[in-house]
Amino acid sequence: MEKLKDKGNAIYCALFIYLIATSFINQDVYAFTVRYASLIIFLVLGLMSLPYLVEDIKNKDADLIMAFLVVALSGIFVLITHSGYGAVLIPSDLALICYMSKHIRLGRRDIVVLSFAGASPVILWYSHVRWSYNFNMAGFAFMLMAFFGMILIEEVFRQEIADGRNTGDKEAGSILGLHKIIMTHRGFIEWMIFLTAFILSMLYHSRTAMFGMIMFLIVYLIFHIMSTRRRMHDINICKSRIGKGKLLYRLIFLLASVGAVIFTFVYIKLANRFGEVTVLYKDIFSGRQAIWKELWGAFLASPLTGIGSAYEIKSFEIFEVHNGLFDILTVHGIIVFGLIIVMLWRMFERAYSHSADGTNGLHNANKSYRIKNIAISAAFAMMFTSYFENFFTVPPYSVIFMTFILIAAV
């Protein structure tokens, strides 16, 4: 088991690279991979959890207990609602992601590997426009690649600084000899990457990706201001600021999670009031209001078990909820949904304790608070896109979401 634990980071990096390579290079390969990706994630993360089970069972670890309940209840409810057996994997994968996020600790090399793997497919997307992909997915791919590109630039900068201090040479760094370029222009490079991805999302008319990037920018600026203020003051002076910062952080989490479900009510009301409103040649109220209204009615008839994935929807040609957390609530019931929200809350609280707490090493010269802010803001951006799509709850996006959390917690 110790060997398995030691190889944990390598296994996780291999899983991430596999999902990126099979999802963002060829549409036909993606269509094949997505059929089995949920099962692959469940098996890999389940295997990685084995070295920690005995100790966590002994300690009655809350996250392990909740993960077990999510898997067990999802399985029971799938049988009750006569759903396909694969339906159990979506909440189970999320539960495993929340549980394993406390045990995986990435190193600097891991961050470089993951961020490079996440950013590199953009070269193919720039050189050959992937019209075969759904436009929303294309915009989302550009958004995620931009986030990883920003993290990669920041990690190169951090390692340049660390290597320069270790050698006593402020003019030399070890990562590709990029010291002067990164030191001088890293902020400009990162935001040009962001702006380019946003423009491409506009060209693809991917409003979900645009919304995600706007929310990323808002959250990042909030955390950037908080982090800058902490670095300018002594930690004892800033204790009150930390408390306020944590309250704001929790509010953002609630808006990104429970807010996605509440949003469906608001959306239905607005659609009934304003009718057709066009943005980027598309009606804002593009039929989701009918889907969500129907699903609320069906869910309220079976709130404990949910309606199951075999539910025959009448307001759309296929069963597609277009809202990640509302999907979990309606399909799997309020108990499973509640457990997932609590586990996500605990995972983000752990990430906050590393990425925003004043004692997390923001004053350590070998660390970059901007990496943490980019990563945690990217994770929140993925959750906010759950207002309109299922992205962050399904593969490969669920593992991408986990990766941002892991990077934020370094």
C-alpha positions as MATLAB code, in Angstrom:
seq = 'MEKLKDKGNAIYCALFIYLIATSFINQDVYAFTVRYASLIIFLVLGLMSLPYLVEDIKNKDADLIMAFLVVALSGIFVLITHSGYGAVLIPSDLALICYMSKHIRLGRRDIVVLSFAGASPVILWYSHVRWSYNFNMAGFAFMLMAFFGMILIEEVFRQEIADGRNTGDKEAGSILGLHKIIMTHRGFIEWMIFLTAFILSMLYHSRTAMFGMIMFLIVYLIFHIMSTRRRMHDINICKSRIGKGKLLYRLIFLLASVGAVIFTFVYIKLANRFGEVTVLYKDIFSGRQAIWKELWGAFLASPLTGIGSAYEIKSFEIFEVHNGLFDILTVHGIIVFGLIIVMLWRMFERAYSHSADGTNGLHNANKSYRIKNIAISAAFAMMFTSYFENFFTVPPYSVIFMTFILIAAV';
ca = [
       0.000    0.000    0.000;
       2.885    2.364    0.683;
       4.112    1.912   -2.896;
       0.627    2.721   -4.163;
       0.551    5.835   -1.966;
       3.980    6.916   -3.234;
       2.829    6.511   -6.832;
      -0.428    8.362   -6.189;
       0.603   11.632   -7.843;
       1.952    9.831  -10.909;
      -1.294    7.845  -11.233;
      -3.367   10.995  -10.937;
      -1.262   12.844  -13.525;
      -1.622    9.875  -15.895;
      -5.420    9.919  -15.428;
      -5.535   13.653  -16.122;
      -3.351   13.441  -19.237;
      -5.397   10.504  -20.566;
      -8.666   12.433  -20.197;
      -7.252   15.591  -21.761;
      -5.724   13.724  -24.712;
      -8.883   11.740  -25.443;
     -11.289   14.632  -24.957;
      -9.782   17.695  -26.623;
      -7.986   16.386  -29.702;
     -10.507   14.379  -31.695;
     -14.296   14.437  -31.481;
     -14.690   10.771  -32.429;
     -12.213    9.676  -29.752;
     -14.033   11.881  -27.241;
     -17.376   10.295  -28.103;
     -15.877    6.857  -27.419;
     -14.015    7.875  -24.260;
     -16.921    9.659  -22.615;
     -18.884    6.381  -22.459;
     -16.395    4.871  -20.033;
     -14.741    7.937  -18.486;
     -16.979    7.984  -15.387;
     -16.182    4.338  -14.665;
     -12.451    4.894  -15.272;
     -12.420    7.847  -12.850;
     -14.286    5.817  -10.232;
     -11.897    2.866  -10.533;
      -8.712    4.973  -10.531;
      -9.711    7.179   -7.601;
     -11.055    4.134   -5.778;
      -7.697    2.402   -6.249;
      -5.852    5.500   -5.054;
      -8.007    5.623   -1.916;
      -7.000    2.130   -0.732;
      -3.875    3.177    1.247;
      -5.954    5.625    3.304;
      -9.053    3.564    4.054;
      -7.896    1.671    7.140;
      -6.681    4.798    8.928;
      -9.720    6.839    7.928;
     -12.116    4.090    8.994;
     -10.331    3.907   12.324;
     -10.614    7.686   12.724;
     -14.233    7.722   11.520;
     -13.296   10.247    8.852;
     -16.338   12.358    7.962;
     -15.490   12.639    4.267;
     -15.055    8.885    3.929;
     -18.382    8.260    5.661;
     -20.168   10.735    3.401;
     -18.493    9.316    0.293;
     -19.649    5.821    1.277;
     -23.201    7.102    1.857;
     -23.276    8.826   -1.548;
     -22.172    5.645   -3.346;
     -24.530    3.413   -1.357;
     -27.597    5.668   -1.552;
     -27.045    6.430   -5.230;
     -26.943    2.689   -5.903;
     -30.117    2.050   -3.909;
     -32.007    4.933   -5.522;
     -30.915    3.822   -9.005;
     -32.588    0.477   -8.334;
     -35.735    2.120   -6.955;
     -36.085    4.509   -9.915;
     -35.106    1.836  -12.482;
     -32.291    4.022  -13.776;
     -29.326    2.814  -15.790;
     -26.607    1.493  -13.498;
     -24.151    4.041  -14.875;
     -26.160    6.853  -13.269;
     -24.603    6.012   -9.903;
     -21.165    7.039  -11.168;
     -21.729   10.815  -11.457;
     -22.388   11.521   -7.742;
     -19.978    8.732   -6.736;
     -17.154   10.287   -8.769;
     -17.820   13.683   -7.186;
     -17.806   12.122   -3.726;
     -14.483   10.386   -4.425;
     -13.045   13.624   -5.786;
     -13.991   15.456   -2.582;
     -12.586   12.642   -0.429;
      -9.329   12.149   -2.316;
      -8.627   15.880   -2.567;
      -7.552   15.778    1.085;
      -5.014   13.004    0.459;
      -3.366   14.067   -2.809;
      -0.640   16.672   -2.356;
       0.868   17.895   -5.608;
       4.524   18.815   -5.942;
       5.959   21.579   -8.090;
       6.771   19.136  -10.884;
       3.210   17.805  -10.791;
       1.817   21.317  -11.248;
       4.029   21.877  -14.288;
       2.986   18.537  -15.814;
      -0.739   19.083  -15.168;
      -0.844   22.722  -16.265;
       1.188   21.981  -19.414;
      -1.063   19.028  -20.273;
      -4.149   21.180  -19.677;
      -2.881   24.083  -21.788;
      -1.086   22.320  -24.647;
      -4.147   21.159  -26.696;
      -4.832   24.817  -27.465;
      -2.039   24.637  -30.081;
      -4.140   22.177  -32.094;
      -7.293   24.217  -31.537;
      -5.613   27.373  -32.822;
      -4.078   25.643  -35.845;
      -7.212   23.703  -36.781;
     -10.602   24.993  -35.671;
     -12.576   22.135  -34.191;
     -15.926   22.772  -35.825;
     -16.893   19.167  -35.124;
     -17.176   19.986  -31.420;
     -20.293   21.490  -29.900;
     -19.807   25.278  -29.805;
     -20.458   25.419  -26.064;
     -17.856   22.718  -25.469;
     -15.377   24.503  -27.731;
     -15.726   27.712  -25.767;
     -15.398   25.806  -22.532;
     -12.226   24.114  -23.802;
     -10.665   27.497  -24.623;
     -11.626   28.757  -21.175;
     -10.009   25.826  -19.361;
      -6.883   25.881  -21.520;
      -6.505   29.580  -20.708;
      -6.690   28.890  -16.976;
      -4.049   26.172  -17.234;
      -1.880   28.440  -19.389;
      -2.031   31.159  -16.723;
      -1.100   28.654  -14.009;
       1.795   27.336  -16.115;
       3.210   30.839  -16.616;
       2.874   31.531  -12.885;
       4.540   28.235  -11.918;
       7.458   28.919  -14.258;
       7.801   32.338  -12.616;
       7.694   30.808   -9.124;
      10.370   28.264   -9.954;
      12.540   30.926  -11.576;
      12.366   32.980   -8.365;
      13.078   29.938   -6.178;
      16.017   28.796   -8.317;
      17.438   32.296   -8.451;
      17.344   32.584   -4.655;
      18.800   29.130   -4.128;
      21.753   29.852   -6.408;
      22.161   33.445   -5.279;
      21.854   34.552   -8.902;
      18.954   36.919   -9.459;
      19.533   36.978  -13.206;
      19.398   33.206  -13.807;
      16.683   30.612  -13.542;
      16.500   26.977  -14.486;
      13.162   26.693  -16.271;
      13.821   27.042  -19.999;
      15.841   30.214  -19.434;
      12.653   32.278  -19.349;
      13.562   34.332  -16.306;
      13.655   37.796  -17.854;
      10.612   37.322  -20.073;
       8.452   35.848  -17.324;
       9.680   38.280  -14.665;
       8.991   41.289  -16.849;
       5.855   40.324  -18.749;
       4.135   37.468  -16.924;
       1.062   39.493  -15.983;
       0.657   40.753  -19.535;
       1.124   37.243  -20.975;
      -1.429   35.716  -18.595;
      -4.119   38.289  -19.291;
      -3.517   38.157  -23.034;
      -4.132   34.396  -22.795;
      -7.330   35.105  -20.868;
      -8.510   37.819  -23.292;
      -7.788   35.652  -26.340;
      -9.794   32.772  -24.886;
     -12.672   35.119  -24.091;
     -12.709   36.480  -27.654;
     -12.647   32.949  -29.067;
     -15.571   32.012  -26.812;
     -17.450   35.005  -28.238;
     -16.661   33.881  -31.797;
     -18.042   30.450  -30.934;
     -21.102   32.134  -29.377;
     -20.358   30.113  -26.245;
     -22.253   32.136  -23.686;
     -21.647   29.587  -20.941;
     -17.872   29.903  -21.329;
     -18.141   33.702  -21.433;
     -20.177   33.641  -18.225;
     -17.613   31.334  -16.614;
     -14.729   33.613  -17.580;
     -16.526   36.707  -16.291;
     -17.157   34.954  -12.968;
     -13.512   33.854  -12.901;
     -12.428   37.471  -13.324;
     -14.722   38.701  -10.542;
     -13.663   35.990   -8.084;
      -9.980   36.337   -8.981;
     -10.026   40.106   -8.416;
     -11.694   39.619   -5.024;
      -9.072   37.096   -3.918;
      -6.258   39.150   -5.455;
      -7.249   42.183   -3.375;
      -7.554   40.031   -0.243;
      -4.148   38.409   -0.816;
      -2.428   41.717   -1.596;
      -3.733   43.283    1.588;
      -2.488   40.382    3.670;
       0.965   40.601    2.171;
       1.054   44.312    3.023;
       0.228   43.822    6.702;
       1.500   41.758    9.561;
      -0.554   38.615   10.174;
      -1.621   39.761   13.657;
      -3.016   42.976   12.228;
      -4.889   41.055    9.535;
      -6.778   38.556   11.695;
     -10.006   40.515   11.356;
      -9.523   40.705    7.583;
      -9.094   36.922    7.405;
     -12.435   36.415    9.154;
     -14.197   38.745    6.708;
     -12.402   37.101    3.805;
     -13.577   33.665    4.852;
     -17.164   34.880    5.128;
     -16.957   36.296    1.603;
     -15.381   33.048    0.376;
     -18.263   31.036    1.824;
     -20.787   33.371    0.221;
     -19.142   32.823   -3.179;
     -19.301   29.056   -2.615;
     -23.017   29.196   -1.778;
     -23.717   31.279   -4.878;
     -21.745   28.829   -7.040;
     -23.387   25.702   -5.590;
     -26.842   26.109   -4.043;
     -27.212   29.272   -6.114;
     -27.176   27.154   -9.274;
     -30.323   25.345   -8.098;
     -32.042   28.542   -6.933;
     -31.194   30.075  -10.305;
     -33.546   27.638  -12.045;
     -36.487   29.264  -10.202;
     -35.302   32.740  -11.186;
     -34.757   31.686  -14.794;
     -38.280   30.280  -15.088;
     -39.790   33.484  -13.642;
     -37.728   35.741  -15.919;
     -38.599   33.674  -18.997;
     -42.298   33.957  -18.216;
     -41.981   37.709  -17.707;
     -39.745   38.829  -20.576;
     -40.214   36.180  -23.286;
     -37.613   36.280  -26.071;
     -34.387   38.228  -25.444;
     -31.590   37.761  -28.005;
     -27.853   37.893  -27.226;
     -25.209   36.739  -29.751;
     -27.938   35.658  -32.181;
     -29.432   33.338  -29.589;
     -32.470   33.624  -27.370;
     -31.331   33.862  -23.740;
     -34.298   31.767  -22.681;
     -33.538   28.899  -25.025;
     -35.918   26.281  -23.674;
     -34.234   25.521  -20.364;
     -37.165   27.095  -18.539;
     -39.502   24.395  -19.886;
     -37.057   21.612  -18.934;
     -36.485   22.948  -15.426;
     -40.173   23.581  -14.802;
     -41.021   20.014  -15.799;
     -38.184   18.545  -13.716;
     -39.165   20.529  -10.623;
     -42.660   19.094  -10.865;
     -41.357   15.539  -11.247;
     -38.754   15.960   -8.483;
     -41.227   17.292   -5.926;
     -43.210   14.074   -6.379;
     -40.126   11.980   -5.389;
     -37.739   14.252   -3.458;
     -35.929   11.523   -1.489;
     -35.022    9.122   -4.278;
     -35.075   11.596   -7.158;
     -36.626   10.905  -10.547;
     -33.773    8.726  -11.864;
     -31.975    8.901  -15.179;
     -34.647    6.817  -16.957;
     -37.207    9.607  -16.588;
     -38.889   10.320  -19.936;
     -38.718   14.060  -20.372;
     -41.428   15.725  -22.443;
     -40.002   19.230  -22.890;
     -36.838   18.175  -24.779;
     -35.817   15.447  -27.203;
     -33.266   13.906  -24.791;
     -32.917   13.820  -21.020;
     -30.497   16.721  -20.510;
     -30.835   18.904  -17.414;
     -28.347   21.644  -18.430;
     -27.492   22.358  -14.798;
     -24.932   20.190  -12.977;
     -26.102   20.408   -9.388;
     -29.784   20.576  -10.306;
     -29.137   17.349  -12.241;
     -27.814   15.668   -9.084;
     -30.747   16.980   -7.041;
     -33.476   15.880   -9.427;
     -31.949   12.569  -10.567;
     -30.543   11.339   -7.235;
     -32.689   13.062   -4.627;
     -32.246   15.583   -1.866;
     -30.183   13.351    0.472;
     -27.474   12.617   -2.089;
     -27.538   16.265   -3.180;
     -27.132   17.437    0.431;
     -24.177   15.102    0.997;
     -22.483   16.319   -2.198;
     -22.928   19.971   -1.179;
     -21.449   19.304    2.268;
     -18.485   17.432    0.773;
     -17.881   20.211   -1.752;
     -18.092   22.737    1.100;
     -15.503   20.857    3.121;
     -13.216   20.520    0.095;
     -13.358   24.242   -0.626;
     -12.802   25.026    3.055;
      -9.605   22.970    2.933;
      -8.545   24.776   -0.231;
      -9.248   28.112    1.457;
      -7.108   27.211    4.451;
      -4.197   26.797    2.043;
      -4.949   29.441   -0.564;
      -6.427   32.307    1.424;
      -5.539   31.927    5.097;
      -2.810   34.254    6.246;
      -0.764   31.372    7.702;
      -0.585   29.412    4.466;
       2.811   30.634    3.363;
       1.842   33.654    1.302;
       4.953   35.250    2.760;
       7.113   32.342    1.589;
       9.249   33.543   -1.316;
       9.055   30.142   -3.032;
       5.267   30.287   -3.269;
       3.019   32.356   -5.525;
      -0.321   33.442   -4.147;
      -1.375   34.176   -7.740;
      -1.216   30.474   -8.658;
      -3.543   29.716   -5.787;
      -5.912   32.533   -6.703;
      -6.020   31.500  -10.364;
      -6.660   27.855   -9.461;
      -9.380   28.463   -6.875;
     -11.051   31.057   -9.123;
     -10.972   28.547  -11.996;
     -12.673   25.945   -9.788;
     -15.371   28.459   -8.875;
     -15.762   29.429  -12.546;
     -16.454   25.784  -13.386;
     -19.100   25.653  -10.674;
     -20.734   28.848  -11.921;
     -21.027   27.344  -15.408;
     -23.194   24.733  -13.687;
     -25.935   27.377  -13.877;
     -26.333   26.488  -17.549;
     -24.579   23.155  -18.210;
     -23.530   19.893  -16.531;
     -19.827   20.442  -17.227;
     -18.148   20.325  -13.816;
     -20.052   17.226  -12.647;
     -19.147   14.998  -15.619;
     -15.852   13.739  -17.118;
     -13.403   14.950  -18.156;
     -14.414   18.179  -16.452;
     -14.860   16.652  -12.998;
     -11.162   15.689  -12.940;
     -10.176   19.103  -14.336;
     -12.216   20.649  -11.531;
     -10.386   18.449   -9.004;
      -7.045   19.491  -10.485;
      -7.738   23.170   -9.881;
      -8.626   22.382   -6.271;
      -5.420   20.369   -5.799;
      -3.285   23.155   -7.274;
      -4.981   25.726   -5.027;
      -4.175   23.576   -1.977;
      -0.439   23.321   -2.644;
];
